[in-house]
Amino acid sequence: MTDLRDKYIQAIADAGDENVLEALRVQALGKKGEISLQMRELGRMTPEERQTAGPALNALKDEINSALAARKESLGDAALNDRLRSEWLDVTLPARGRRQGSIHPISQVTEEVTAIFADMGFAVAEGPQVDTDWYNFDALNIPGHHPARAEMDTFYMHRAPGDNRPPHVLRTHTSPVQIRHMEKHGAPCRIIAPGRVYRADYDQTHTPMFNQVEGLAIDKDISMANLKWVLEEFFAAFFEVDGIKTRFRASHFPFTEPSAEVDIQCSWVDGQLKIGEGDGWLEVLGSGMVHPHVLRSAGVDPSQWQGFAFGMGIDRIAMLKYGIPDLRAFFDSDLRWLRHYGFASLDVPTLHGGLSR
């Protein structure tokens, strides 16, 4: 047994790579290895012989395994040292040029919108993207039979059988933020609520998740005239075209009364859209005077306070301003698209410095 030990300990010490080590392991400890075959002979020995041979064979097996592991680690260290010697880098060399990241058009346009409305005294309000159907529908005067509440249009969160908590949804608009803000701060108020919203729709101009901004102004003497002025000032600043004409068309939204769709002046020249000129009209947002039910839901007395609200898609106005043809590209994570439509990361939009540079 001593000769067997010396044979394998020396062979392991002389092994030059892991393949040789594996061959030695199989030769010694494999199913048909020399040590394994000797351990099988223990069953044929007398009890007295087993008491001597058994511990000796187990000790030899453990010693061989330890020698194999130690040599494998040694070979690994040697290989790493060889690699480190061959793969070196001169840290005193000039750094490689790196491409500067760019700002996504959605982030850029959100900052542009915020800058414009901040100049008119609007604060930014935020709320949860998963909300109860009361905040998303009931508080906004959207009745139970309204099509928007159908599961084919709204993403409802799963509820376990017997769960009596109110249903939760992925918010379909940022209007719930208006309710939460008025609940907490009361009136008067002047806010915009930008953020992600979710609807079950997908095509060239719709995606299941998109971005929206809503505005709310509540005071004691606010009228549709104030709404018209605010929107016209916004359009002129955002599209950077003075004197854009607007057109208000009577419409219906459950949360406003009266309600109006708002169009802006435009023209199509050789297939190219131009804002602020021509005889055409393009619908951009919905608006109106806040419905008394909405005010009451938020704890605001409609006999004392009134105001206007409006909502528009950030993705949509980004497409209009920067000539982006397909909404789905906003979410494709295509670096080529982002390099083309992206914005310099250090150019923060301001009214005095310019929104888009």
Rosetta blueprint (number, residue, H / E / L):
1 M L
2 T H
3 D H
4 L H
5 R H
6 D H
7 K H
8 Y H
9 I H
10 Q H
11 A H
12 I H
13 A H
14 D H
15 A L
16 G L
17 D L
18 E H
19 N H
20 V H
21 L H
22 E H
23 A H
24 L H
25 R H
26 V H
27 Q H
28 A H
29 L H
30 G L
31 K L
32 K L
33 G L
34 E H
35 I H
36 S H
37 L H
38 Q H
39 M H
40 R H
41 E H
42 L H
43 G H
44 R H
45 M L
46 T L
47 P H
48 E H
49 E H
50 R H
51 Q H
52 T H
53 A H
54 G H
55 P H
56 A H
57 L H
58 N H
59 A H
60 L H
61 K H
62 D H
63 E H
64 I H
65 N H
66 S H
67 A H
68 L H
69 A H
70 A H
71 R H
72 K H
73 E H
74 S H
75 L H
76 G H
77 D H
78 A H
79 A H
80 L H
81 N H
82 D H
83 R H
84 L H
85 R H
86 S H
87 E L
88 W L
89 L L
90 D L
91 V L
92 T L
93 L L
94 P L
95 A L
96 R L
97 G L
98 R L
99 R L
100 Q L
101 G L
102 S E
103 I E
104 H L
105 P H
106 I H
107 S H
108 Q H
109 V H
110 T H
111 E H
112 E H
113 V H
114 T H
115 A H
116 I H
117 F H
118 A H
119 D H
120 M L
121 G L
122 F L
123 A E
124 V E
125 A L
126 E L
127 G L
128 P L
129 Q L
130 V E
131 D E
132 T E
133 D H
134 W H
135 Y H
136 N H
137 F L
138 D H
139 A H
140 L H
141 N L
142 I L
143 P L
144 G L
145 H L
146 H L
147 P H
148 A H
149 R H
150 A L
151 E L
152 M L
153 D L
154 T L
155 F L
156 Y E
157 M L
158 H L
159 R L
160 A L
161 P L
162 G L
163 D L
164 N L
165 R L
166 P L
167 P L
168 H E
169 V E
170 L E
171 R L
172 T L
173 H L
174 T L
175 S H
176 P H
177 V H
178 Q H
179 I H
180 R H
181 H H
182 M H
183 E H
184 K H
185 H H
186 G L
187 A L
188 P L
189 C E
190 R E
191 I E
192 I E
193 A E
194 P E
195 G E
196 R E
197 V E
198 Y E
199 R L
200 A L
201 D L
202 Y L
203 D E
204 Q L
205 T L
206 H E
207 T L
208 P L
209 M E
210 F E
211 N E
212 Q E
213 V E
214 E E
215 G E
216 L E
217 A E
218 I E
219 D E
220 K L
221 D L
222 I L
223 S L
224 M H
225 A H
226 N H
227 L H
228 K H
229 W H
230 V H
231 L H
232 E H
233 E H
234 F H
235 F H
236 A H
237 A H
238 F H
239 F L
240 E L
241 V L
242 D L
243 G L
244 I L
245 K L
246 T E
247 R E
248 F E
249 R E
250 A E
251 S E
252 H E
253 F E
254 P L
255 F L
256 T E
257 E E
258 P E
259 S E
260 A E
261 E E
262 V E
263 D E
264 I E
265 Q E
266 C E
267 S E
268 W E
269 V E
270 D L
271 G L
272 Q E
273 L E
274 K E
275 I E
276 G L
277 E L
278 G L
279 D L
280 G E
281 W E
282 L E
283 E E
284 V E
285 L E
286 G E
287 S E
288 G E
289 M E
290 V E
291 H L
292 P H
293 H H
294 V H
295 L H
296 R H
297 S H
298 A L
299 G L
300 V L
301 D L
302 P L
303 S L
304 Q L
305 W L
306 Q E
307 G E
308 F E
309 A E
310 F E
311 G E
312 M E
313 G E
314 I H
315 D H
316 R H
317 I H
318 A H
319 M H
320 L H
321 K H
322 Y H
323 G L
324 I L
325 P L
326 D L
327 L H
328 R H
329 A H
330 F H
331 F H
332 D L
333 S L
334 D L
335 L H
336 R H
337 W H
338 L H
339 R H
340 H H
341 Y H
342 G L
343 F E
344 A E
345 S L
346 L L
347 D L
348 V L
349 P L
350 T E
351 L L
352 H L
353 G L
354 G E
355 L L
356 S L
357 R L
